[in-house]
Amino acid sequence: MISSTLQELLRSTPFTPFTVHLSGGQSYFVDHPDFATVTRGGGVLLVNLPGGDGDRVAHVATAMIERLETAEAPQKA
């Protein structure tokens, strides 16, 4: 279930940034666990959008999520 996967990603230690890709082509980057949350029922992901003090939020229906992509760890030289 996508909502439980989202909750696992948001609670992971250390946190790994991830991108949420929607079936309509939109995507949202979550670079900190405090900038996103899944509603209690798991049907909606709330993502703080850049360019505001937390007052710009995207409401994403978890049913519209096509895939989740985690950021890769930087390569060590």
N, C-alpha and C positions, 0 to 999 in steps of 0.2 A: 504494500500500500504506500502510495507516494507521500502521504502526510507523515507516516512513521519514519520514512527515509529522511524527510526534511527535518524532523525533530532530531534524529540522530546526527545529521550534519550540523545543526545549530548547537548541539550539546557536545560535540566532539572536542577532545583536548589532546593536543593543541588544535585550535580551530583552523580549518582549511577553507579559504574563500571558495565560493562556487557560483555558477551561473544557472539560472532557471530559464529554460527555453520553452516557449509556449507553442501550441499547434498553429497559431496565427502568425508566427514569425517573430514576435516580440521576444526580448530577453531582458532579464534583470540580474545584475551582478550584486551578490551579497558578500561584502568584504569584512564584515564584523558580525558576530552573533547578536549583538544588541540592535542591529538594523533590520531585523526580520523576525516574524513570529507566526506560528500557525495557530489558528483559532481553536478553541476547545474541541469543537466537533471535527476538526481536521479538514473542513471544506474550503477554507480560505487561507491563503498566505498573504500576510501584510508585509510589504517591503518599503522601507524608507527610501525615498528618491534623493539623489544628489541635488544640491542647490537650495537647501532649506534647513531649518532647525528642527527637523522632525515633523514639520507640518505638511510635507508633501509625501503622501503614501499611496502606493499602488495596491489595489485589492485584486489578488489573483486567485481565481477559482482553481483549486488543485486538480480538478478534472481536466483542465485545459493544459496542464503541464505535460509536455512531450518528452522532455529528458532533463536530467540534472548533470552538470559538468563541473567537476572539481578542478581547481587551479593546480597545476603541477608545481612541485617543489622546485626552487631554483637549482640549476645545475652547479655543482662545485667544481672548480677548476683544478 
